Amino acid sequence: MASGVVKVGRRTYAVGLYWQPSPSGRVAQAAREAALQPGQQADFYCVRGVSKSVSVPQYGLAQSSLGHKVGMPTLAASLANVQPGSWAGAFRLREGTWVTVVRDDLVAPDGDLLFDSDEAARERLLQEISLGGVQRIYAPDGWSIPGSDPTPLPLLLQDRTDCRLQPVHLPLKLLVYAAAAVGAIVLLVFIALQYQAEQDRVERERLAAQRAQQKGVIGGMVEEWKWPPAEEVYAKVWEKKPVASEAFEACRQNFETAAASQYGWKKGISTCQGGGLSVIWRRDSGKLAAIPDKALLNVQGVNATQLFRSGTLQPRGAEALLEEKEVTHLVLTKAWPVSLSRLPDDKPVVQPPSRVKNPPPPPPPPWRKRGVRYSGKVPPWDYIGLFKDMPGLIIRKIIWDGISWSMDATIYEKRGG
């Protein structure tokens, strides 16, 4: 089928979008620029912004030829917003079998596909599972995939309608109407703010009186609870990931295995993560073309995805972290060709019992995180001599866009010092 529109319950969603992360923060602008690239043919985009579960924003590109329309929510983003982490799933719908892949809370570039047949969808899901790194698998009960969860899509989706489509080019009529509405909106907002301020004052007084009345009753009924030591509250994420040198070597081997070109196809973005490589090919219009070896073709016949894997990466195990000043010193003295940023702390893996009301805030993690971003013409593994001595370094992904390389990594470091 050629449609990119499905129904879940009574709601209509867009599927079949092309997804990309945008760490720069100017997500909407990046989406519009990508939509205007030659051969992209995207008419709409949507932005999945930063939230409690999403640390890196991303955008999706959509096409009117697939039935996509302005204001239509996207199924992949809606589901990813309520099912965080790294997982893959296949769900039967009236329009076909939909396969979606989410890694590190981000929808994968080729992780939003609608298939005509169960067989093709099952093969795509099994290939993603073989790459490893997925915490959960959703699949129909009849597929007999070990460890899979057959929970229906409506229960997982929770009736969410997120990441609605916006036009790449705003219609002139819409701009005129918007300009005419601004004056009226400003006036209404001013009146509403005055009214809201008065309502807030009344509500604050009511809550203060209620708290004063209940203070004695609640204080005597709540069970006291203390957080365990900080090292037990947070997971040592880096110890479950491979060392940087092994991750670099796996990506290097995968990129060498992948073909540099395919007749009748244009090579898109290649992404290496978790020891596996995903290569996206786009149909070169007007030329004869065969399906690339072991590639998955979307229902429109315009995108093909090849998956490569050089082997299974092993976790590094116990590893002591450097202090913050030591990390900074090593980066400066070795002149790392990267940009650094401070990332939010990990969330606790321990939670207070449900019987505890108003628990104290958790202790801060004993470690902090830095984001590492590399971009250049030279493959990042050529700089292995700079990176290999850094404890707590996790290589998240390496991307080749046909022009330059980029790498996203994280450094865990001992807090303070």
ZISUL-V823840 format. One record per pair of residues at least 12 apart in sequence whose C-alpha atoms are under 7 Angstrom apart, sorted by the first residue. I is the first residue (numbers start at 0). J is the second residue. D is the distance in whole Angstrom. If there is no record, write none. Layout:
<<I J D> <I J D>>
This chain:
<<0 115 6> <0 298 6> <1 65 6> <1 298 6> <1 299 6> <2 65 5> <2 66 6> <3 15 6> <3 65 5> <3 66 6> <3 67 7> <4 66 6> <4 67 7> <5 94 6> <7 153 7> <12 71 6> <12 72 5> <12 73 5> <12 74 5> <13 67 6> <13 71 6> <13 72 6> <13 73 5> <13 74 6> <14 73 6> <14 74 6> <14 75 7> <14 111 6> <14 112 7> <15 111 5> <15 112 5> <15 113 6> <16 59 6> <16 60 5> <16 61 5> <16 111 6> <17 59 5> <17 60 5> <17 108 6> <17 109 7> <18 58 6> <18 59 4> <18 60 7> <18 106 7> <18 107 6> <18 108 4> <19 57 6> <19 58 6> <19 59 6> <19 108 6> <20 55 7> <20 56 6> <20 57 4> <20 58 6> <21 55 7> <21 56 6> <21 57 5> <22 55 6> <22 56 6> <26 46 7> <26 56 7> <26 57 7> <26 58 7> <27 46 6> <30 44 6> <30 58 6> <31 167 6> <34 60 7> <40 62 7> <41 60 6> <41 61 5> <41 62 5> <42 61 6> <42 62 5> <42 63 6> <42 166 6> <42 167 6> <43 60 6> <43 61 5> <43 62 6> <43 164 6> <43 165 5> <43 166 4> <43 167 5> <44 58 7> <44 59 5> <44 60 5> <44 61 6> <44 164 5> <44 165 5> <44 166 6> <44 167 7> <45 58 6> <45 59 5> <45 60 7> <45 162 5> <45 163 6> <45 164 5> <45 165 6> <46 58 5> <46 59 7> <46 162 6> <47 76 7> <47 162 6> <52 83 6> <52 104 7> <53 104 6> <68 164 7> <69 164 5> <69 165 5> <69 166 6> <70 163 5> <70 164 5> <70 165 6> <71 163 5> <71 164 5> <72 160 5> <72 161 5> <72 162 6> <72 163 4> <72 164 6> <73 161 6> <73 162 6> <73 163 6> <75 99 7> <75 106 7> <75 111 6> <76 161 6> <76 162 6> <77 156 7> <77 159 6> <77 160 6> <77 161 5> <77 162 7> <78 156 5> <79 101 7> <79 104 7> <81 156 7> <83 104 5> <84 102 6> <84 103 5> <84 104 5> <85 101 5> <85 102 4> <85 103 5> <85 104 6> <85 132 7> <85 133 5> <85 134 6> <86 100 6> <86 101 5> <86 102 6> <86 133 5> <86 134 5> <86 135 5> <86 136 6> <87 99 6> <87 100 4> <87 101 6> <87 133 7> <87 135 7> <87 136 5> <87 137 6> <88 100 7> <88 124 7> <88 136 6> <88 137 4> <88 138 6> <89 124 7> <89 137 6> <89 138 5> <90 138 6> <90 139 7> <90 152 7> <95 113 6> <95 114 6> <95 115 5> <95 116 7> <96 113 6> <96 114 5> <96 115 6> <96 116 7> <96 117 6> <96 120 6> <97 112 6> <97 113 4> <97 114 6> <98 110 7> <98 111 6> <98 112 5> <98 113 6> <98 120 6> <98 124 7> <99 111 5> <99 112 6> <112 297 7> <114 298 6> <130 275 6> <130 308 7> <132 273 7> <136 148 6> <137 149 6> <221 355 6> <221 356 6> <222 355 6> <226 361 6> <229 362 6> <229 363 7> <229 364 6> <229 365 6> <230 365 7> <232 347 5> <232 348 6> <232 349 5> <233 347 5> <233 348 5> <233 364 6> <234 348 7> <237 391 6> <237 393 6> <238 314 6> <238 315 5> <238 316 5> <238 317 6> <238 318 7> <239 314 5> <239 315 6> <239 316 6> <240 314 5> <240 315 6> <240 393 7> <241 312 6> <241 313 5> <241 314 5> <241 315 5> <242 315 6> <243 387 6> <243 392 6> <243 393 6> <243 394 6> <244 383 7> <244 387 6> <246 274 6> <246 394 7> <247 380 5> <249 274 6> <249 309 6> <250 271 6> <250 274 6> <252 309 7> <253 276 6> <253 307 6> <253 308 6> <253 309 6> <261 291 7> <262 288 6> <263 282 6> <263 283 5> <263 286 5> <263 287 6> <263 288 4> <264 280 6> <264 281 5> <264 282 5> <264 283 5> <264 288 7> <265 280 6> <265 281 5> <265 282 6> <265 283 6> <266 279 6> <266 280 5> <266 281 6> <267 279 5> <267 280 5> <267 281 7> <267 400 6> <267 401 7> <268 398 7> <268 399 6> <268 400 5> <268 401 7> <269 398 6> <269 399 5> <269 400 6> <270 396 7> <270 397 6> <270 398 5> <270 399 7> <271 396 5> <271 397 5> <271 398 6> <272 395 6> <272 396 5> <272 397 7> <274 308 6> <274 309 7> <274 310 7> <274 311 7> <274 312 6> <275 307 6> <275 308 4> <276 306 6> <276 307 5> <276 308 6> <277 304 7> <277 305 6> <277 306 5> <277 307 7> <278 304 6> <278 305 5> <278 306 6> <279 302 7> <279 303 6> <279 304 5> <279 305 7> <280 302 6> <280 303 5> <280 304 6> <281 301 6> <281 302 5> <281 303 7> <282 301 5> <282 302 6> <293 305 6> <318 390 7> <319 390 7> <320 390 6> <320 391 6> <320 411 7> <320 412 5> <320 413 6> <321 390 7> <321 412 5> <321 413 6> <322 412 6> <322 413 5> <322 414 6> <322 415 7> <322 416 6> <323 412 6> <323 413 6> <323 414 6> <323 415 6> <323 416 6> <324 416 6> <333 385 6> <335 385 7> <336 373 7> <337 371 6> <337 372 5> <337 373 5> <338 371 6> <338 372 5> <338 373 7> <339 369 6> <339 370 6> <339 371 5> <339 372 6> <340 369 5> <340 370 5> <340 371 7> <341 368 6> <341 369 5> <341 370 6> <342 368 5> <342 369 5> <342 370 6> <344 367 6> <344 368 7> <365 413 6> <365 414 5> <366 411 6> <366 412 5> <366 413 4> <366 414 4> <367 411 6> <367 412 5> <367 413 6> <367 414 6> <368 409 7> <368 410 6> <368 411 5> <368 412 6> <369 409 6> <369 410 5> <369 411 7> <370 408 6> <370 409 5> <370 410 7> <371 407 6> <371 408 5> <371 409 6> <372 406 6> <372 407 5> <372 408 7> <373 405 5> <373 406 5> <373 407 7> <374 403 7> <374 404 6> <374 405 4> <374 406 7> <375 403 5> <375 404 5> <375 405 7> <376 403 5> <376 404 6> <377 404 7> <378 404 6> <379 406 7> <391 410 5> <391 411 5> <391 412 7> <392 409 6> <392 410 4> <392 411 6> <393 408 5> <393 409 5> <393 410 6> <394 407 7> <394 408 4> <394 409 7> <395 407 5> <395 408 5>>
